[in-house]
């Protein structure tokens, strides 16, 4: 199989198709314009493809970049000839025409379909694709969706750090016990921030759990415990294809971000920012989440989870401070970011919000 991917505005159309056909592809041709912006995006995409092949030694297709001038008919016809030369049989050519510029798609699709090739149109919302030939069209569902690691690598990103799921499973009982009373745990975590675990008076049960996990790190106490609690809730109750926590990703040189929770369903990557706090700068987190969401997935969604304080409080000087203003909430809605902000955490209400916002089904045993 020779897969031809036309670089357009959305990698979320190229990456799922190349992943779905990864064991059938012999050559993957990536067609892109010679403009500076398209070259840069193509380099990132090709870098991701190379890293994916390196990580999966059983997948061995050849990567072939093809540069075109999208405004030149001669250049496009030349591209068609090069594609034909790479195929043993024209019927083995599959053109992913989903997001390429219409002028490029029209020329390549018409010329290639005339000789028996197939054109693919991926629906990233439904995770399906239509396969077009001169004889007609068939609709298919993408049967195997990506895991989170493959999604990030294929987009050209570098995973710098992530929590080992085996370790997460081993300490789950301690995490769930620590978070049974979040208000009490928040007070404990606040004391640990001041004097460390051993310096805190009382809380013998909490100290015992950390002793059994052999953990004394203040950052773990103040942030990671809550993140892992939410991770287990998500994994236990929903049928996401993959869920990870504590992931640090490099998008490009000098641009890195750490994600509390990442979830993927049918090739859509989502994130939840988890905060157990006494107060929060909502404007900052809405802006930050809006920026990083664009890196993750063109169609992914995000949620900011803030637990432990009222949204509005009055300072000693009588001023009103809000975690999230009306403006923050409006910007969040526009950026497809949900805000779940509560003083007292209601697990059932949070799970309902996750189901509604991310459009994911509950696991059968939890319905």
C-alpha positions as CSV (number, residue, x, y, z in Angstrom):
1,X,0.0,0.0,0.0
2,X,1.3,3.5,-1.0
3,X,-0.3,6.1,1.3
4,X,-0.2,9.7,-0.1
5,X,-0.9,12.3,2.6
6,X,-1.5,15.9,1.5
7,X,-0.4,18.4,4.2
8,X,-3.3,20.7,5.0
9,X,-4.5,22.7,8.0
10,X,-5.1,19.7,10.3
11,X,-2.6,17.0,11.2
12,X,-5.6,15.4,13.0
13,X,-6.6,14.1,9.6
14,X,-3.2,12.7,8.5
15,X,-2.1,11.1,11.7
16,X,-5.2,8.8,12.4
17,X,-5.2,7.5,8.8
18,X,-1.5,6.7,8.8
19,X,-1.8,5.0,12.2
20,X,-4.9,3.0,11.1
21,X,-3.0,1.6,8.0
22,X,0.4,1.4,9.6
23,X,0.8,-2.4,9.2
24,X,-0.3,-2.2,5.5
25,X,1.8,0.7,4.3
26,X,4.9,0.1,2.3
27,X,5.5,3.7,1.4
28,X,4.2,6.9,2.9
29,X,4.4,9.9,0.6
30,X,3.9,13.3,2.3
31,X,3.0,16.0,-0.2
32,X,3.4,19.6,0.9
33,X,3.9,23.1,-0.6
34,X,7.3,24.8,-0.8
35,X,6.2,27.8,1.4
36,X,8.0,28.4,4.6
37,X,5.0,27.6,6.8
38,X,4.2,24.3,5.1
39,X,7.8,23.3,5.1
40,X,8.0,23.8,8.9
41,X,4.8,21.8,9.5
42,X,5.9,19.0,7.1
43,X,9.3,18.8,8.9
44,X,7.5,18.3,12.2
45,X,5.1,15.7,10.7
46,X,8.0,13.8,9.1
47,X,10.0,14.0,12.4
48,X,7.0,12.4,14.1
49,X,6.7,9.7,11.5
50,X,10.4,8.8,11.9
51,X,10.1,8.7,15.7
52,X,7.1,6.5,15.5
53,X,8.9,4.0,13.2
54,X,11.9,4.0,15.5
55,X,9.6,3.2,18.5
56,X,7.9,0.4,16.5
57,X,10.5,-1.8,14.9
58,X,7.8,-4.1,13.4
59,X,6.5,-1.3,11.3
60,X,8.8,-0.6,8.3
61,X,7.3,1.7,5.7
62,X,9.4,4.1,3.7
63,X,8.9,7.9,4.2
64,X,9.0,9.9,0.9
65,X,8.6,13.7,1.1
66,X,7.4,15.4,-2.1
67,X,7.5,19.2,-2.4
68,X,5.1,20.9,-4.8
69,X,4.2,24.4,-5.9
70,X,0.4,24.4,-5.1
71,X,-0.2,27.2,-7.7
72,X,1.6,25.4,-10.6
73,X,-0.4,22.9,-12.6
74,X,2.9,21.6,-14.1
75,X,4.2,21.0,-10.6
76,X,1.0,19.1,-9.6
77,X,1.2,16.9,-12.7
78,X,4.8,16.2,-12.0
79,X,3.8,15.1,-8.5
80,X,1.3,12.7,-10.0
81,X,4.0,11.1,-12.1
82,X,6.3,10.7,-9.1
83,X,3.6,9.0,-7.1
84,X,2.9,6.6,-10.0
85,X,6.6,5.7,-10.1
86,X,6.5,4.6,-6.4
87,X,3.7,2.1,-6.8
88,X,4.0,-1.5,-8.2
89,X,0.3,-1.3,-8.9
90,X,-1.8,1.8,-9.3
91,X,-4.6,0.1,-7.3
92,X,-2.3,0.1,-4.3
93,X,-2.3,4.0,-4.2
94,X,-4.4,5.6,-1.4
95,X,-4.7,9.4,-1.5
96,X,-5.7,10.9,1.8
97,X,-7.3,14.0,0.4
98,X,-9.0,15.2,3.6
99,X,-7.5,18.6,4.3
100,X,-5.3,19.5,1.3
101,X,-6.0,22.7,-0.6
102,X,-8.8,22.1,-3.0
103,X,-6.7,22.9,-6.1
104,X,-4.1,20.3,-5.0
105,X,-6.8,17.7,-4.2
106,X,-8.7,18.2,-7.4
107,X,-5.7,17.6,-9.6
108,X,-4.2,14.7,-7.7
109,X,-7.5,12.9,-7.0
110,X,-8.7,13.1,-10.6
111,X,-5.5,12.0,-12.1
112,X,-4.9,9.1,-9.7
113,X,-8.5,7.9,-9.6
114,X,-8.4,7.7,-13.4
115,X,-5.7,5.0,-13.2
116,X,-7.4,3.0,-10.4
117,X,-6.2,4.6,-7.2
118,X,-8.4,5.3,-4.2
119,X,-9.1,8.6,-2.5
120,X,-9.8,8.8,1.2
121,X,-11.8,11.5,3.0
122,X,-11.5,11.3,6.8
123,X,-14.2,12.6,9.1
124,X,-12.3,13.5,12.3
125,X,-15.5,14.2,14.2
126,X,-17.0,10.7,13.6
127,X,-13.6,8.9,13.3
128,X,-14.7,7.4,10.0
129,X,-13.5,7.7,6.4
130,X,-15.0,7.4,2.9
131,X,-13.1,5.5,0.3
132,X,-13.7,6.9,-3.2
133,X,-13.0,5.2,-6.6
134,X,-14.3,5.8,-10.1
135,X,-16.9,3.2,-9.4
136,X,-18.4,4.6,-6.2
137,X,-17.8,5.3,-2.5
138,X,-17.7,3.1,0.7
139,X,-17.7,4.2,4.3
140,X,-15.5,2.7,6.9
141,X,-15.0,3.1,10.6
142,X,-11.4,3.5,11.9
143,X,-11.3,0.3,14.0
144,X,-8.1,0.9,16.0
145,X,-7.6,4.3,17.5
146,X,-4.3,5.7,18.7
147,X,-3.0,5.5,22.3
148,X,-1.8,8.8,23.8
149,X,1.9,8.1,23.3
150,X,1.4,7.4,19.5
151,X,-0.7,10.5,19.1
152,X,2.0,12.8,20.6
153,X,4.9,11.2,18.8
154,X,3.2,11.2,15.4
155,X,2.5,14.9,15.8
156,X,6.3,15.4,16.2
157,X,6.3,16.0,19.9
158,X,8.8,14.5,22.5
159,X,7.5,12.8,25.6
160,X,10.0,13.8,28.3
161,X,8.3,12.1,31.3
162,X,5.1,10.2,32.2
163,X,3.9,8.2,35.2
164,X,4.3,4.4,35.0
165,X,0.9,2.8,35.0
166,X,2.2,-0.2,37.0
167,X,3.4,2.1,39.8
168,X,0.1,4.0,39.7
169,X,-1.8,0.8,40.1
170,X,0.4,-0.3,43.1
171,X,-0.2,2.9,45.1
172,X,-3.9,3.3,44.1
173,X,-5.2,2.1,47.4
174,X,-3.1,4.7,49.3
175,X,-4.2,7.5,46.9
176,X,-7.9,6.6,47.3
177,X,-7.6,6.5,51.1
178,X,-5.8,9.8,51.3
179,X,-8.5,11.6,49.2
180,X,-11.5,10.1,50.9
181,X,-11.9,13.4,52.8
182,X,-10.5,16.0,50.5
183,X,-11.1,18.9,52.9
184,X,-9.0,17.2,55.6
185,X,-6.4,16.2,53.1
186,X,-6.1,19.8,51.8
187,X,-5.4,21.0,55.3
188,X,-2.7,18.4,55.7
189,X,-1.1,19.3,52.4
190,X,-1.0,22.9,53.4
191,X,0.8,22.0,56.6
192,X,3.3,19.8,54.6
193,X,4.0,22.8,52.4
194,X,5.1,24.8,55.4
195,X,7.0,22.2,57.5
196,X,7.3,18.9,55.5
197,X,5.6,15.6,56.3
198,X,7.6,14.8,59.4
199,X,7.1,18.3,60.8
200,X,3.3,18.1,60.7
201,X,1.6,17.3,64.0
202,X,-1.1,14.6,64.0
203,X,-2.4,13.0,60.7
204,X,-0.9,9.6,61.6
205,X,-3.0,7.8,59.0
206,X,-1.8,10.1,56.2
207,X,1.8,9.8,57.3
208,X,1.5,6.1,57.3
209,X,0.3,6.0,53.7
210,X,3.2,8.1,52.6
211,X,5.6,6.0,54.6
212,X,4.3,2.8,52.9
213,X,4.7,4.5,49.5
214,X,8.2,5.7,50.5
215,X,7.4,9.3,49.5
216,X,8.4,12.5,51.2
217,X,8.3,14.9,48.3
218,X,6.2,18.0,49.1
219,X,5.2,18.5,45.4
220,X,3.8,14.9,45.4
221,X,1.8,15.6,48.5
222,X,0.5,19.0,47.4
223,X,-0.3,18.2,43.7
224,X,0.3,14.7,42.5
225,X,-2.0,12.9,45.0
226,X,-5.0,14.9,43.8
227,X,-4.0,14.3,40.1
228,X,-3.7,10.6,40.6
229,X,-7.0,10.5,42.4
230,X,-8.7,12.1,39.4
231,X,-6.8,9.8,37.1
232,X,-8.2,6.7,38.9
233,X,-11.7,8.1,38.8
234,X,-11.5,8.7,35.0
235,X,-10.0,5.2,34.3
236,X,-12.4,3.4,36.6
237,X,-15.6,5.0,35.3
238,X,-15.1,5.8,31.6
239,X,-14.3,3.9,28.4
240,X,-11.5,6.2,27.1
241,X,-9.1,4.4,24.8
242,X,-6.2,5.5,27.0
243,X,-5.7,7.7,30.1
244,X,-2.3,9.0,31.5
245,X,-1.2,11.4,34.2
246,X,2.0,13.3,35.0
247,X,3.0,13.7,31.4
248,X,5.7,16.3,30.4
249,X,5.8,17.0,26.6
250,X,8.2,19.1,24.5
251,X,6.3,20.6,21.6
252,X,9.3,22.3,20.0
253,X,12.6,23.6,21.3
254,X,11.9,25.8,24.3
255,X,8.2,25.0,24.5
256,X,7.3,22.4,27.1
257,X,4.2,21.6,29.2
258,X,3.2,19.2,31.9
259,X,-0.2,17.7,31.8
260,X,-2.1,16.5,34.9
261,X,-4.5,14.2,33.0
262,X,-4.6,13.3,29.3
263,X,-7.4,11.1,27.8
264,X,-7.9,9.9,24.3
265,X,-11.1,8.6,22.7
266,X,-11.4,7.7,19.0
267,X,-8.3,9.8,18.1
268,X,-9.4,12.9,20.0
269,X,-7.0,13.9,22.7
270,X,-8.4,15.8,25.8
271,X,-6.9,17.2,29.0
272,X,-7.9,18.0,32.6
273,X,-6.0,20.5,34.7
274,X,-6.4,19.5,38.4
275,X,-6.1,21.9,41.3
276,X,-6.8,21.3,45.0
277,X,-6.5,24.9,46.2
278,X,-7.4,27.7,48.5
279,X,-7.5,30.2,45.6
280,X,-6.7,30.3,41.9
281,X,-5.9,32.8,39.2
282,X,-8.6,31.7,36.8
283,X,-7.6,34.1,34.0
284,X,-4.1,32.6,33.9
285,X,-5.3,29.0,33.7
286,X,-7.9,29.7,31.1
287,X,-5.3,31.4,28.9
288,X,-2.7,28.7,29.5
289,X,-5.2,25.9,28.8
290,X,-6.4,27.6,25.6
291,X,-2.8,27.8,24.3
292,X,-1.7,24.2,25.1
293,X,-5.0,22.7,23.8
294,X,-4.1,24.0,20.3
295,X,-0.9,21.9,20.4
296,X,-2.7,18.8,21.5
297,X,-5.5,18.3,19.1
298,X,-7.5,20.4,16.6
299,X,-10.7,18.9,18.0
300,X,-9.7,18.1,21.6
301,X,-11.5,19.5,24.6
302,X,-10.2,20.6,28.0
303,X,-11.4,21.0,31.6
304,X,-10.1,23.0,34.5
305,X,-10.9,21.3,37.8
306,X,-10.6,23.6,40.8
307,X,-11.5,22.2,44.2
308,X,-11.2,23.6,47.7
309,X,-12.4,27.2,47.7
310,X,-15.4,29.3,46.9
311,X,-15.3,31.0,43.6
312,X,-15.8,34.4,45.3
313,X,-14.2,35.6,48.5
314,X,-13.7,38.9,50.2
315,X,-10.3,40.1,51.3
316,X,-9.4,41.7,54.6
317,X,-9.7,45.1,52.9
318,X,-13.2,44.3,51.7
319,X,-12.3,43.7,48.1
320,X,-14.0,40.8,46.2
321,X,-11.6,38.3,44.6
322,X,-12.9,35.7,42.1
323,X,-11.2,32.6,40.8
324,X,-13.2,32.8,37.6
325,X,-14.8,36.0,36.4
326,X,-17.6,36.1,33.8
327,X,-15.0,37.1,31.3
328,X,-12.9,34.1,32.2
329,X,-15.9,31.8,31.8
330,X,-16.9,33.4,28.5
331,X,-13.3,32.9,27.1
332,X,-13.3,29.3,28.3
333,X,-16.6,28.5,26.5
334,X,-15.2,30.1,23.4
335,X,-12.0,27.9,23.6
336,X,-14.0,24.8,24.4
337,X,-12.8,24.6,28.0
338,X,-15.1,23.5,30.8
339,X,-14.7,24.9,34.3
340,X,-15.6,22.6,37.2
341,X,-15.1,24.8,40.2
342,X,-16.4,23.8,43.7
343,X,-15.5,24.2,47.3
344,X,-16.6,20.8,48.3
345,X,-16.0,18.0,45.8
346,X,-18.9,15.9,44.7
347,X,-17.6,12.9,42.9
348,X,-20.9,12.0,41.2
349,X,-21.4,15.6,39.9
350,X,-17.8,15.7,38.6
351,X,-18.3,12.4,36.7
352,X,-21.5,13.7,35.2
353,X,-19.7,16.8,34.0
354,X,-16.9,14.7,32.5
355,X,-19.4,12.5,30.6
356,X,-21.3,15.5,29.3
357,X,-18.3,17.6,28.3
358,X,-16.1,15.0,26.7
359,X,-19.0,12.9,25.2
360,X,-17.7,9.6,26.6
361,X,-19.7,6.7,27.9
362,X,-19.6,5.3,31.4
363,X,-18.1,1.8,31.7
364,X,-20.9,-0.8,31.9
365,X,-20.1,-1.8,35.5
366,X,-20.4,1.9,36.5
367,X,-23.7,2.8,34.8
